[in-house]
């Protein structure tokens, strides 16, 4: 993904989740996906799908069980 596309994704996520600390960053080796961060915390990956001329994005976020236990208080 190019820088313009990354900026568009970041702007969309910031508006959708109402969080200015969301950052979308290029991945070191892959160019079909980007990483999503909340501040310095990695939270997921967005994959770009360009099938039959239609572009869509798939946001994958893993939530670990022990993370739920620590945030439940």
PDB file of N, CA, C and O in Angstrom, chain B, residues numbered from 101:
ATOM      1  N   UNK B 101       0.839  -1.177   0.000  1.00  0.00           N
ATOM      2  CA  UNK B 101       0.000   0.000   0.000  1.00  0.00           C
ATOM      3  C   UNK B 101       0.885   1.243   0.000  1.00  0.00           C
ATOM      4  O   UNK B 101       1.939   1.281   0.634  1.00  0.00           O
ATOM      5  N   UNK B 102       0.431   2.240  -0.720  1.00  0.00           N
ATOM      6  CA  UNK B 102       1.223   3.469  -0.762  1.00  0.00           C
ATOM      7  C   UNK B 102       0.836   4.392   0.399  1.00  0.00           C
ATOM      8  O   UNK B 102      -0.133   4.138   1.115  1.00  0.00           O
ATOM      9  N   UNK B 103       1.601   5.455   0.568  1.00  0.00           N
ATOM     10  CA  UNK B 103       1.423   6.363   1.707  1.00  0.00           C
ATOM     11  C   UNK B 103       0.042   7.017   1.704  1.00  0.00           C
ATOM     12  O   UNK B 103      -0.549   7.205   2.767  1.00  0.00           O
ATOM     13  N   UNK B 104      -0.472   7.361   0.545  1.00  0.00           N
ATOM     14  CA  UNK B 104      -1.785   7.993   0.461  1.00  0.00           C
ATOM     15  C   UNK B 104      -2.881   7.044   0.961  1.00  0.00           C
ATOM     16  O   UNK B 104      -3.796   7.466   1.669  1.00  0.00           O
ATOM     17  N   UNK B 105      -2.786   5.782   0.593  1.00  0.00           N
ATOM     18  CA  UNK B 105      -3.764   4.784   1.027  1.00  0.00           C
ATOM     19  C   UNK B 105      -3.674   4.571   2.552  1.00  0.00           C
ATOM     20  O   UNK B 105      -4.696   4.420   3.222  1.00  0.00           O
ATOM     21  N   UNK B 106      -2.462   4.562   3.082  1.00  0.00           N
ATOM     22  CA  UNK B 106      -2.256   4.406   4.515  1.00  0.00           C
ATOM     23  C   UNK B 106      -2.885   5.574   5.273  1.00  0.00           C
ATOM     24  O   UNK B 106      -3.528   5.366   6.302  1.00  0.00           O
ATOM     25  N   UNK B 107      -2.710   6.773   4.787  1.00  0.00           N
ATOM     26  CA  UNK B 107      -3.294   7.961   5.415  1.00  0.00           C
ATOM     27  C   UNK B 107      -4.819   7.884   5.387  1.00  0.00           C
ATOM     28  O   UNK B 107      -5.477   8.224   6.371  1.00  0.00           O
ATOM     29  N   UNK B 108      -5.376   7.444   4.273  1.00  0.00           N
ATOM     30  CA  UNK B 108      -6.834   7.312   4.163  1.00  0.00           C
ATOM     31  C   UNK B 108      -7.372   6.295   5.165  1.00  0.00           C
ATOM     32  O   UNK B 108      -8.404   6.529   5.794  1.00  0.00           O
ATOM     33  N   UNK B 109      -6.675   5.162   5.317  1.00  0.00           N
ATOM     34  CA  UNK B 109      -7.095   4.151   6.289  1.00  0.00           C
ATOM     35  C   UNK B 109      -7.001   4.683   7.718  1.00  0.00           C
ATOM     36  O   UNK B 109      -7.910   4.477   8.522  1.00  0.00           O
ATOM     37  N   UNK B 110      -5.911   5.359   8.028  1.00  0.00           N
ATOM     38  CA  UNK B 110      -5.729   5.910   9.360  1.00  0.00           C
ATOM     39  C   UNK B 110      -6.815   6.939   9.675  1.00  0.00           C
ATOM     40  O   UNK B 110      -7.371   6.931  10.774  1.00  0.00           O
ATOM     41  N   UNK B 111      -7.114   7.804   8.746  1.00  0.00           N
ATOM     42  CA  UNK B 111      -8.158   8.811   8.926  1.00  0.00           C
ATOM     43  C   UNK B 111      -9.510   8.151   9.163  1.00  0.00           C
ATOM     44  O   UNK B 111     -10.273   8.579  10.029  1.00  0.00           O
ATOM     45  N   UNK B 112      -9.802   7.114   8.393  1.00  0.00           N
ATOM     46  CA  UNK B 112     -11.071   6.395   8.546  1.00  0.00           C
ATOM     47  C   UNK B 112     -11.173   5.773   9.936  1.00  0.00           C
ATOM     48  O   UNK B 112     -12.192   5.930  10.609  1.00  0.00           O
ATOM     49  N   UNK B 113     -10.125   5.066  10.375  1.00  0.00           N
ATOM     50  CA  UNK B 113     -10.154   4.407  11.682  1.00  0.00           C
ATOM     51  C   UNK B 113     -10.260   5.410  12.819  1.00  0.00           C
ATOM     52  O   UNK B 113     -10.988   5.175  13.784  1.00  0.00           O
ATOM     53  N   UNK B 114      -9.553   6.515  12.720  1.00  0.00           N
ATOM     54  CA  UNK B 114      -9.617   7.545  13.764  1.00  0.00           C
ATOM     55  C   UNK B 114     -11.031   8.109  13.892  1.00  0.00           C
ATOM     56  O   UNK B 114     -11.512   8.329  15.003  1.00  0.00           O
ATOM     57  N   UNK B 115     -11.693   8.342  12.769  1.00  0.00           N
ATOM     58  CA  UNK B 115     -13.069   8.850  12.809  1.00  0.00           C
ATOM     59  C   UNK B 115     -14.034   7.775  13.304  1.00  0.00           C
ATOM     60  O   UNK B 115     -14.897   8.051  14.138  1.00  0.00           O
ATOM     61  N   UNK B 116     -13.892   6.566  12.801  1.00  0.00           N
ATOM     62  CA  UNK B 116     -14.818   5.481  13.140  1.00  0.00           C
ATOM     63  C   UNK B 116     -14.766   5.139  14.629  1.00  0.00           C
ATOM     64  O   UNK B 116     -15.808   4.945  15.256  1.00  0.00           O
ATOM     65  N   UNK B 117     -13.559   5.063  15.198  1.00  0.00           N
ATOM     66  CA  UNK B 117     -13.398   4.683  16.598  1.00  0.00           C
ATOM     67  C   UNK B 117     -13.238   5.884  17.537  1.00  0.00           C
ATOM     68  O   UNK B 117     -13.119   5.721  18.752  1.00  0.00           O
ATOM     69  N   UNK B 118     -13.236   7.090  16.959  1.00  0.00           N
ATOM     70  CA  UNK B 118     -13.104   8.329  17.740  1.00  0.00           C
ATOM     71  C   UNK B 118     -11.859   8.302  18.617  1.00  0.00           C
ATOM     72  O   UNK B 118     -11.911   8.624  19.804  1.00  0.00           O
ATOM     73  N   UNK B 119     -10.733   7.910  18.011  1.00  0.00           N
ATOM     74  CA  UNK B 119      -9.451   7.819  18.709  1.00  0.00           C
ATOM     75  C   UNK B 119      -8.353   8.426  17.854  1.00  0.00           C
ATOM     76  O   UNK B 119      -8.039   7.910  16.781  1.00  0.00           O
ATOM     77  N   UNK B 120      -7.783   9.496  18.314  1.00  0.00           N
ATOM     78  CA  UNK B 120      -6.704  10.144  17.574  1.00  0.00           C
ATOM     79  C   UNK B 120      -5.365   9.444  17.742  1.00  0.00           C
ATOM     80  O   UNK B 120      -4.402   9.790  17.057  1.00  0.00           O
ATOM     81  N   UNK B 121      -5.282   8.458  18.645  1.00  0.00           N
ATOM     82  CA  UNK B 121      -4.008   7.781  18.872  1.00  0.00           C
ATOM     83  C   UNK B 121      -3.818   6.561  17.974  1.00  0.00           C
ATOM     84  O   UNK B 121      -2.788   5.892  18.060  1.00  0.00           O
ATOM     85  N   UNK B 122      -4.790   6.260  17.118  1.00  0.00           N
ATOM     86  CA  UNK B 122      -4.642   5.146  16.178  1.00  0.00           C
ATOM     87  C   UNK B 122      -3.616   5.526  15.124  1.00  0.00           C
ATOM     88  O   UNK B 122      -3.672   6.615  14.552  1.00  0.00           O
ATOM     89  N   UNK B 123      -2.682   4.622  14.873  1.00  0.00           N
ATOM     90  CA  UNK B 123      -1.687   4.816  13.820  1.00  0.00           C
ATOM     91  C   UNK B 123      -1.698   3.615  12.885  1.00  0.00           C
ATOM     92  O   UNK B 123      -1.799   2.470  13.326  1.00  0.00           O
ATOM     93  N   UNK B 124      -1.593   3.886  11.605  1.00  0.00           N
ATOM     94  CA  UNK B 124      -1.463   2.839  10.603  1.00  0.00           C
ATOM     95  C   UNK B 124      -0.059   2.948  10.027  1.00  0.00           C
ATOM     96  O   UNK B 124       0.342   3.998   9.525  1.00  0.00           O
ATOM     97  N   UNK B 125       0.678   1.852  10.108  1.00  0.00           N
ATOM     98  CA  UNK B 125       2.084   1.856   9.696  1.00  0.00           C
ATOM     99  C   UNK B 125       2.359   0.792   8.651  1.00  0.00           C
ATOM    100  O   UNK B 125       1.769  -0.288   8.666  1.00  0.00           O
ATOM    101  N   UNK B 126       3.273   1.120   7.741  1.00  0.00           N
ATOM    102  CA  UNK B 126       3.711   0.143   6.751  1.00  0.00           C
ATOM    103  C   UNK B 126       4.389  -1.026   7.440  1.00  0.00           C
ATOM    104  O   UNK B 126       5.038  -0.860   8.473  1.00  0.00           O
ATOM    105  N   UNK B 127       4.235  -2.204   6.864  1.00  0.00           N
ATOM    106  CA  UNK B 127       4.929  -3.378   7.377  1.00  0.00           C
ATOM    107  C   UNK B 127       6.305  -3.427   6.729  1.00  0.00           C
ATOM    108  O   UNK B 127       6.460  -3.023   5.576  1.00  0.00           O
ATOM    109  N   UNK B 128       7.305  -3.917   7.454  1.00  0.00           N
ATOM    110  CA  UNK B 128       8.683  -3.907   6.943  1.00  0.00           C
ATOM    111  C   UNK B 128       8.878  -4.664   5.629  1.00  0.00           C
ATOM    112  O   UNK B 128       9.634  -4.214   4.769  1.00  0.00           O
ATOM    113  N   UNK B 129       8.217  -5.791   5.463  1.00  0.00           N
ATOM    114  CA  UNK B 129       8.475  -6.630   4.295  1.00  0.00           C
ATOM    115  C   UNK B 129       7.271  -6.722   3.360  1.00  0.00           C
ATOM    116  O   UNK B 129       7.445  -6.749   2.142  1.00  0.00           O
ATOM    117  N   UNK B 130       6.085  -6.770   3.892  1.00  0.00           N
ATOM    118  CA  UNK B 130       4.863  -6.958   3.099  1.00  0.00           C
ATOM    119  C   UNK B 130       4.349  -5.630   2.556  1.00  0.00           C
ATOM    120  O   UNK B 130       4.469  -4.597   3.214  1.00  0.00           O
ATOM    121  N   UNK B 131       3.776  -5.660   1.353  1.00  0.00           N
ATOM    122  CA  UNK B 131       3.190  -4.438   0.803  1.00  0.00           C
ATOM    123  C   UNK B 131       1.689  -4.581   0.545  1.00  0.00           C
ATOM    124  O   UNK B 131       1.057  -3.667   0.016  1.00  0.00           O
ATOM    125  N   UNK B 132       1.114  -5.745   0.926  1.00  0.00           N
ATOM    126  CA  UNK B 132      -0.319  -5.960   0.752  1.00  0.00           C
ATOM    127  C   UNK B 132      -1.093  -5.738   2.046  1.00  0.00           C
ATOM    128  O   UNK B 132      -2.298  -5.981   2.104  1.00  0.00           O
ATOM    129  N   UNK B 133      -0.390  -5.273   3.092  1.00  0.00           N
ATOM    130  CA  UNK B 133      -1.032  -5.088   4.384  1.00  0.00           C
ATOM    131  C   UNK B 133      -0.271  -4.033   5.193  1.00  0.00           C
ATOM    132  O   UNK B 133       0.869  -3.685   4.883  1.00  0.00           O
ATOM    133  N   UNK B 134      -0.939  -3.538   6.238  1.00  0.00           N
ATOM    134  CA  UNK B 134      -0.351  -2.552   7.140  1.00  0.00           C
ATOM    135  C   UNK B 134      -0.652  -2.960   8.579  1.00  0.00           C
ATOM    136  O   UNK B 134      -1.553  -3.762   8.829  1.00  0.00           O
ATOM    137  N   UNK B 135       0.108  -2.404   9.522  1.00  0.00           N
ATOM    138  CA  UNK B 135      -0.101  -2.681  10.935  1.00  0.00           C
ATOM    139  C   UNK B 135      -0.860  -1.534  11.577  1.00  0.00           C
ATOM    140  O   UNK B 135      -0.709  -0.377  11.184  1.00  0.00           O
ATOM    141  N   UNK B 136      -1.684  -1.865  12.575  1.00  0.00           N
ATOM    142  CA  UNK B 136      -2.468  -0.863  13.293  1.00  0.00           C
ATOM    143  C   UNK B 136      -2.001  -0.835  14.743  1.00  0.00           C
ATOM    144  O   UNK B 136      -1.833  -1.876  15.379  1.00  0.00           O
ATOM    145  N   UNK B 137      -1.796   0.370  15.250  1.00  0.00           N
ATOM    146  CA  UNK B 137      -1.315   0.575  16.614  1.00  0.00           C
ATOM    147  C   UNK B 137      -2.224   1.548  17.351  1.00  0.00           C
ATOM    148  O   UNK B 137      -2.806   2.455  16.757  1.00  0.00           O
ATOM    149  N   UNK B 138      -2.334   1.336  18.675  1.00  0.00           N
ATOM    150  CA  UNK B 138      -2.899   2.330  19.581  1.00  0.00           C
ATOM    151  C   UNK B 138      -1.719   2.848  20.369  1.00  0.00           C
ATOM    152  O   UNK B 138      -1.243   2.185  21.291  1.00  0.00           O
ATOM    153  N   UNK B 139      -1.247   4.018  20.015  1.00  0.00           N
ATOM    154  CA  UNK B 139      -0.001   4.503  20.604  1.00  0.00           C
ATOM    155  C   UNK B 139       1.129   3.575  20.202  1.00  0.00           C
ATOM    156  O   UNK B 139       1.401   3.403  19.014  1.00  0.00           O
ATOM    157  N   UNK B 140       1.790   2.972  21.187  1.00  0.00           N
ATOM    158  CA  UNK B 140       2.886   2.035  20.900  1.00  0.00           C
ATOM    159  C   UNK B 140       2.438   0.575  20.900  1.00  0.00           C
ATOM    160  O   UNK B 140       3.250  -0.316  20.653  1.00  0.00           O
ATOM    161  N   UNK B 141       1.161   0.319  21.173  1.00  0.00           N
ATOM    162  CA  UNK B 141       0.666  -1.053  21.266  1.00  0.00           C
ATOM    163  C   UNK B 141       0.120  -1.542  19.924  1.00  0.00           C
ATOM    164  O   UNK B 141      -0.812  -0.959  19.370  1.00  0.00           O
ATOM    165  N   UNK B 142       0.711  -2.611  19.416  1.00  0.00           N
ATOM    166  CA  UNK B 142       0.233  -3.247  18.191  1.00  0.00           C
ATOM    167  C   UNK B 142      -1.113  -3.894  18.479  1.00  0.00           C
ATOM    168  O   UNK B 142      -1.249  -4.647  19.443  1.00  0.00           O
ATOM    169  N   UNK B 143      -2.121  -3.601  17.634  1.00  0.00           N
ATOM    170  CA  UNK B 143      -3.438  -4.205  17.865  1.00  0.00           C
ATOM    171  C   UNK B 143      -3.946  -5.047  16.699  1.00  0.00           C
ATOM    172  O   UNK B 143      -4.882  -5.827  16.876  1.00  0.00           O
ATOM    173  N   UNK B 144      -3.355  -4.912  15.513  1.00  0.00           N
ATOM    174  CA  UNK B 144      -3.860  -5.720  14.412  1.00  0.00           C
ATOM    175  C   UNK B 144      -3.233  -5.390  13.074  1.00  0.00           C
ATOM    176  O   UNK B 144      -2.321  -4.571  12.964  1.00  0.00           O
ATOM    177  N   UNK B 145      -3.761  -6.064  12.055  1.00  0.00           N
ATOM    178  CA  UNK B 145      -3.265  -5.920  10.691  1.00  0.00           C
ATOM    179  C   UNK B 145      -4.452  -5.682   9.761  1.00  0.00           C
ATOM    180  O   UNK B 145      -5.510  -6.290   9.922  1.00  0.00           O
ATOM    181  N   UNK B 146      -4.267  -4.795   8.793  1.00  0.00           N
ATOM    182  CA  UNK B 146      -5.261  -4.582   7.744  1.00  0.00           C
ATOM    183  C   UNK B 146      -4.693  -5.134   6.446  1.00  0.00           C
ATOM    184  O   UNK B 146      -3.605  -4.748   6.018  1.00  0.00           O
ATOM    185  N   UNK B 147      -5.444  -6.046   5.821  1.00  0.00           N
ATOM    186  CA  UNK B 147      -5.059  -6.617   4.533  1.00  0.00           C
ATOM    187  C   UNK B 147      -5.876  -5.970   3.432  1.00  0.00           C
ATOM    188  O   UNK B 147      -7.070  -5.720   3.593  1.00  0.00           O
ATOM    189  N   UNK B 148      -5.226  -5.704   2.320  1.00  0.00           N
ATOM    190  CA  UNK B 148      -5.888  -5.123   1.145  1.00  0.00           C
ATOM    191  C   UNK B 148      -6.277  -6.242   0.197  1.00  0.00           C
ATOM    192  O   UNK B 148      -5.463  -7.112  -0.114  1.00  0.00           O
ATOM    193  N   UNK B 149      -7.521  -6.221  -0.263  1.00  0.00           N
ATOM    194  CA  UNK B 149      -8.013  -7.220  -1.211  1.00  0.00           C
ATOM    195  C   UNK B 149      -8.489  -6.489  -2.461  1.00  0.00           C
ATOM    196  O   UNK B 149      -9.427  -5.694  -2.410  1.00  0.00           O
ATOM    197  N   UNK B 150      -7.841  -6.766  -3.568  1.00  0.00           N
ATOM    198  CA  UNK B 150      -8.184  -6.124  -4.845  1.00  0.00           C
ATOM    199  C   UNK B 150      -8.608  -7.219  -5.810  1.00  0.00           C
ATOM    200  O   UNK B 150      -7.803  -7.734  -6.587  1.00  0.00           O
ATOM    201  N   UNK B 151      -9.881  -7.562  -5.744  1.00  0.00           N
ATOM    202  CA  UNK B 151     -10.397  -8.634  -6.582  1.00  0.00           C
ATOM    203  C   UNK B 151     -11.376  -8.069  -7.602  1.00  0.00           C
ATOM    204  O   UNK B 151     -12.319  -7.362  -7.246  1.00  0.00           O
ATOM    205  N   UNK B 152     -11.150  -8.381  -8.847  1.00  0.00           N
ATOM    206  CA  UNK B 152     -12.022  -7.943  -9.943  1.00  0.00           C
ATOM    207  C   UNK B 152     -12.190  -6.424  -9.975  1.00  0.00           C
ATOM    208  O   UNK B 152     -13.263  -5.923 -10.313  1.00  0.00           O
ATOM    209  N   UNK B 153     -11.141  -5.698  -9.627  1.00  0.00           N
ATOM    210  CA  UNK B 153     -11.178  -4.250  -9.692  1.00  0.00           C
ATOM    211  C   UNK B 153     -11.847  -3.579  -8.508  1.00  0.00           C
ATOM    212  O   UNK B 153     -11.881  -2.350  -8.445  1.00  0.00           O
ATOM    213  N   UNK B 154     -12.382  -4.347  -7.565  1.00  0.00           N
ATOM    214  CA  UNK B 154     -13.007  -3.784  -6.371  1.00  0.00           C
ATOM    215  C   UNK B 154     -12.061  -3.960  -5.190  1.00  0.00           C
ATOM    216  O   UNK B 154     -11.605  -5.067  -4.904  1.00  0.00           O
ATOM    217  N   UNK B 155     -11.771  -2.855  -4.508  1.00  0.00           N
ATOM    218  CA  UNK B 155     -10.847  -2.883  -3.382  1.00  0.00           C
ATOM    219  C   UNK B 155     -11.637  -2.936  -2.080  1.00  0.00           C
ATOM    220  O   UNK B 155     -12.599  -2.192  -1.891  1.00  0.00           O
ATOM    221  N   UNK B 156     -11.215  -3.828  -1.184  1.00  0.00           N
ATOM    222  CA  UNK B 156     -11.772  -3.881   0.160  1.00  0.00           C
ATOM    223  C   UNK B 156     -10.625  -4.137   1.131  1.00  0.00           C
ATOM    224  O   UNK B 156      -9.518  -4.495   0.731  1.00  0.00           O
ATOM    225  N   UNK B 157     -10.916  -3.945   2.408  1.00  0.00           N
ATOM    226  CA  UNK B 157      -9.890  -4.093   3.435  1.00  0.00           C
ATOM    227  C   UNK B 157     -10.418  -5.003   4.535  1.00  0.00           C
ATOM    228  O   UNK B 157     -11.590  -4.931   4.903  1.00  0.00           O
ATOM    229  N   UNK B 158      -9.550  -5.853   5.054  1.00  0.00           N
ATOM    230  CA  UNK B 158      -9.910  -6.788   6.109  1.00  0.00           C
ATOM    231  C   UNK B 158      -9.047  -6.485   7.325  1.00  0.00           C
ATOM    232  O   UNK B 158      -7.827  -6.638   7.276  1.00  0.00           O
ATOM    233  N   UNK B 159      -9.685  -6.049   8.435  1.00  0.00           N
ATOM    234  CA  UNK B 159      -8.973  -5.709   9.663  1.00  0.00           C
ATOM    235  C   UNK B 159      -9.006  -6.918  10.594  1.00  0.00           C
ATOM    236  O   UNK B 159     -10.080  -7.353  11.010  1.00  0.00           O
ATOM    237  N   UNK B 160      -7.838  -7.461  10.921  1.00  0.00           N
ATOM    238  CA  UNK B 160      -7.716  -8.612  11.818  1.00  0.00           C
ATOM    239  C   UNK B 160      -7.089  -8.173  13.129  1.00  0.00           C
ATOM    240  O   UNK B 160      -5.999  -7.601  13.158  1.00  0.00           O
ATOM    241  N   UNK B 161      -7.813  -8.458  14.229  1.00  0.00           N
ATOM    242  CA  UNK B 161      -7.327  -8.095  15.554  1.00  0.00           C
ATOM    243  C   UNK B 161      -7.476  -9.308  16.459  1.00  0.00           C
ATOM    244  O   UNK B 161      -8.579  -9.822  16.645  1.00  0.00           O
ATOM    245  N   UNK B 162      -6.369  -9.758  17.017  1.00  0.00           N
ATOM    246  CA  UNK B 162      -6.406 -10.880  17.952  1.00  0.00           C
ATOM    247  C   UNK B 162      -6.548 -10.338  19.369  1.00  0.00           C
ATOM    248  O   UNK B 162      -5.868  -9.383  19.747  1.00  0.00           O
ATOM    249  N   UNK B 163      -7.434 -10.951  20.150  1.00  0.00           N
ATOM    250  CA  UNK B 163      -7.614 -10.585  21.548  1.00  0.00           C
ATOM    251  C   UNK B 163      -7.269 -11.818  22.377  1.00  0.00           C
ATOM    252  O   UNK B 163      -7.944 -12.844  22.291  1.00  0.00           O
ATOM    253  N   UNK B 164      -6.231 -11.710  23.167  1.00  0.00           N
ATOM    254  CA  UNK B 164      -5.778 -12.833  23.977  1.00  0.00           C
ATOM    255  C   UNK B 164      -6.597 -12.926  25.262  1.00  0.00           C
ATOM    256  O   UNK B 164      -7.003 -11.909  25.823  1.00  0.00           O
ATOM    257  N   UNK B 165      -6.834 -14.140  25.717  1.00  0.00           N
ATOM    258  CA  UNK B 165      -7.633 -14.362  26.911  1.00  0.00           C
ATOM    259  C   UNK B 165      -7.100 -13.645  28.136  1.00  0.00           C
ATOM    260  O   UNK B 165      -7.873 -13.090  28.917  1.00  0.00           O
ATOM    261  N   UNK B 166      -5.764 -13.652  28.315  1.00  0.00           N
ATOM    262  CA  UNK B 166      -5.216 -12.992  29.504  1.00  0.00           C
ATOM    263  C   UNK B 166      -5.378 -11.475  29.445  1.00  0.00           C
ATOM    264  O   UNK B 166      -5.378 -10.815  30.485  1.00  0.00           O
ATOM    265  N   UNK B 167      -5.515 -10.917  28.252  1.00  0.00           N
ATOM    266  CA  UNK B 167      -5.787  -9.472  28.144  1.00  0.00           C
ATOM    267  C   UNK B 167      -7.186  -9.156  28.676  1.00  0.00           C
ATOM    268  O   UNK B 167      -7.391  -8.111  29.293  1.00  0.00           O
ATOM    269  N   UNK B 168      -8.131 -10.037  28.445  1.00  0.00           N
ATOM    270  CA  UNK B 168      -9.483  -9.823  28.957  1.00  0.00           C
ATOM    271  C   UNK B 168      -9.507  -9.882  30.475  1.00  0.00           C
ATOM    272  O   UNK B 168     -10.232  -9.121  31.116  1.00  0.00           O
ATOM    273  N   UNK B 169      -8.718 -10.783  31.055  1.00  0.00           N
ATOM    274  CA  UNK B 169      -8.675 -10.921  32.510  1.00  0.00           C
ATOM    275  C   UNK B 169      -8.125  -9.687  33.185  1.00  0.00           C
ATOM    276  O   UNK B 169      -8.612  -9.300  34.247  1.00  0.00           O
ATOM    277  N   UNK B 170      -7.118  -9.053  32.594  1.00  0.00           N
ATOM    278  CA  UNK B 170      -6.493  -7.888  33.228  1.00  0.00           C
ATOM    279  C   UNK B 170      -7.331  -6.624  33.060  1.00  0.00           C
ATOM    280  O   UNK B 170      -7.231  -5.706  33.874  1.00  0.00           O
ATOM    281  N   UNK B 171      -8.156  -6.566  32.013  1.00  0.00           N
ATOM    282  CA  UNK B 171      -8.977  -5.373  31.776  1.00  0.00           C
ATOM    283  C   UNK B 171     -10.360  -5.472  32.406  1.00  0.00           C
ATOM    284  O   UNK B 171     -11.122  -4.506  32.358  1.00  0.00           O
ATOM    285  N   UNK B 172     -10.700  -6.605  32.990  1.00  0.00           N
ATOM    286  CA  UNK B 172     -12.050  -6.812  33.515  1.00  0.00           C
ATOM    287  C   UNK B 172     -12.323  -6.032  34.796  1.00  0.00           C
ATOM    288  O   UNK B 172     -13.484  -5.847  35.163  1.00  0.00           O
ATOM    289  N   UNK B 173     -11.307  -5.583  35.463  1.00  0.00           N
ATOM    290  CA  UNK B 173     -11.512  -4.907  36.756  1.00  0.00           C
ATOM    291  C   UNK B 173     -12.137  -3.548  36.647  1.00  0.00           C
ATOM    292  O   UNK B 173     -12.358  -2.887  37.662  1.00  0.00           O
TER     293      UNK B 173
END
